[in-house]
């Protein structure tokens, strides 16, 4: 079940909200837990027991670890917990990829292929695995206490607003709120507004761009015109941003309604002035995770310069690979890692010198090229697409209607609005945690219109992809 | 101040929860009456609940589809979204609708017809199209000659095609000049062969600039009040063929059209918007009061129409029961609409030979786009029906299919696609039957001659009954009419609902209320002289004497 579906919006959500708000405070967590399990069981019936089992196992390992006095024992249990979580992720997400590649190598040496039954990917495994790792490591580092109750830990992992597509919430961020939280009427209203804004970003913007992007990326890359290739790339760039940030807004909004404060995941990433800056603004919770739980443990920048670059390369290769078990994701990670290293070498100085707007445009251009690697599967098609992008050739085009162009322009305006002061003001007004009474009433009208249009759009068109769902 | 803010948030939260929960409650209670959507929709079945379906995700997909098709206020949310697309982007969400200039709407097939592409929807190439039209024209002439023997006129009436009458509002597209335009071809060739044909398209093209209103609706697919003129022309044309004196139509009290907006905006209606687009003065349509002028010599003919939905508008705008004594309408979806009440029957339930022989005129009634489909099998069926008995036809067809199914060359040809012999024979059989239906001349030598002389023996039986004297009195005849009307009412759910309300109000049984209404309808028709009485075998006097 995704948030942008009629079954969620018109059945699951109202039933849940009624049940949740009518529940006495002491059983609110259980209500949320039950609905979260139903939410997961609906989409992944075969994996619900696996998810609960992993949670229980990890909870007790970490509990043992937290009580352990001996450092070696502690380390062993921490390793066991991480291996368990990562092992599951590696098996479910990457086993098929490894076997395909292994068989390809065997094929090169004329050896028979190894038999292999395809492994199905449990929904949201990339997100809940990372969350359980943050819990283990935070408890190990004593950044936070181990959860006193198993149900609270399971709730942290399976809480439906962030279960499937993040944001990746560190345990210490919500530990206090799981045990004791306040959900004011303002929280509920503002949270609902945030949810609907996210929903409309996804349904009314991203889905429209996705249709055009899908049509263009379905063309023969060698035969399409350069203009079409650019439109396709830009449409996808906007689609992935509004798709994923919309989903994050929905998650944050739902959390807010219940009194949770999930971390922000996007901060106008396309206005970034360097790739390093981009990663501070794009999928922030993943960036934070990679920094805190991979880059720093690898040594960060505390060792030699060369080691720092190697660490950065590892982090970005892992980051790419986390997005999907395919070579294009690894390439995408490597591409970003390369530019991060360039930033450290000299690029940041150059970008500083050329000024804010040119550096922003240059960064946006590099990010766009990166999305081609992300979207196109296979090295040869990627090469074809880049050749067309810079080949200045005529060729196949697709007709795009006023609807697409308007939404495309709107997406660009929204993406770059905060470059200007008034844009920043607008954003602060809309995404504020506290609203004035007048603004709340005005927003109500917009939110209701956006909600009705989104539900209408979901009903009218079957086209409703969600890019990060598969991660 | 703080408490005002808190109250505001509480009220807004309640409003939001109500908005969120309303569709859920409406789904189960249907307490609000929501205008249904226009168009045809496939009903989505309820999900099949089973553990296996759930595990495989089948049940979830079915459930999501079911909910998407059935949630409360669905129609309204769709209309809202469509209105948003329409207002901001002039985009519609309906298949086959083309947005023209100045807010004009067209159906795709009309645009394709104008630009010469429609032929390819029905025929692979011009050679096939040419052969098909020629065969049809040949058979139409044969049918006409047969019907003429029995005093039945067979003619063709082509309703105006909006794209041809107002082409300046079509979107600019390129013409395909290599194709055959079915309408133009039929008009040319049928005229050459002496077949009576009246093409309203050309007449409307001439009339459009002199008319005081837009003679085709800018937001509709069919026609508007202008169809009244077309019917008058049709009646005069029919008079010219037979010498019968038929009704005249007088129009007075012209005014801005307000009735039948659903008819004049049927394309727009199919777009399922929240509100109708305003139509400027330039494209406004008019309507007037209609008076049917009849004298004692005026004949009300029984007409069998074979055609498409253009006829529905005629029935909407005109009191057709004052012009015709009876009408039947073979619709192209294998449906037959019987009588003025348009009672719907599947075509196979209709005794078409009887319908043909009872008619005074058979009018092949269609627009240019429909001409590509030829006569929907009517001419082919009618020829077989008129010339050959059912038993003979079945026997001959079975023999023909049998010989083809056992032809080695044919069996070999289908071996690859149908390795199983039983399946192969079945496929060849059904293909052969379909082929025979579209080209009966290939099976029945009786039909190959220019003027077939073979006749179905049933014709005589039907003709005997056609002019027979009613066996009974005038009262019995009226009673039979009342019974027929009662039957008609039971088949019309809308009317029946109205009568149910009346029955409840009067505290009488529904059966009694239906009877009362039927009596009223028949008496009304008698008063308006809409019923032609036959000769009766029993006069009221004799009947009284008998008693």
Interface residues (C-beta under 8 A of the other chain):
Chain A: X1 X5 X6 X7 X9 X10 X11 X13 X14 X15 X17 X18 X42 X43 X45 X46 X184 X185 X186 X188 X189 X192 X401 X402 X403 X406 X436 X437 X440 X441 X444 X447 X448 X451 X452 X453 X455 X456 X457 X458 X459 X460 X461
Chain B: X4 X5 X6 X8 X9 X10 X12 X13 X15 X16 X17 X19 X20 X21 X23 X24 X27 X54 X55 X57 X60 X63 X64 X67 X68 X71 X72 X74 X77 X78 X79 X80 X81 X82 X84 X85 X88 X89 X90 X91 X93
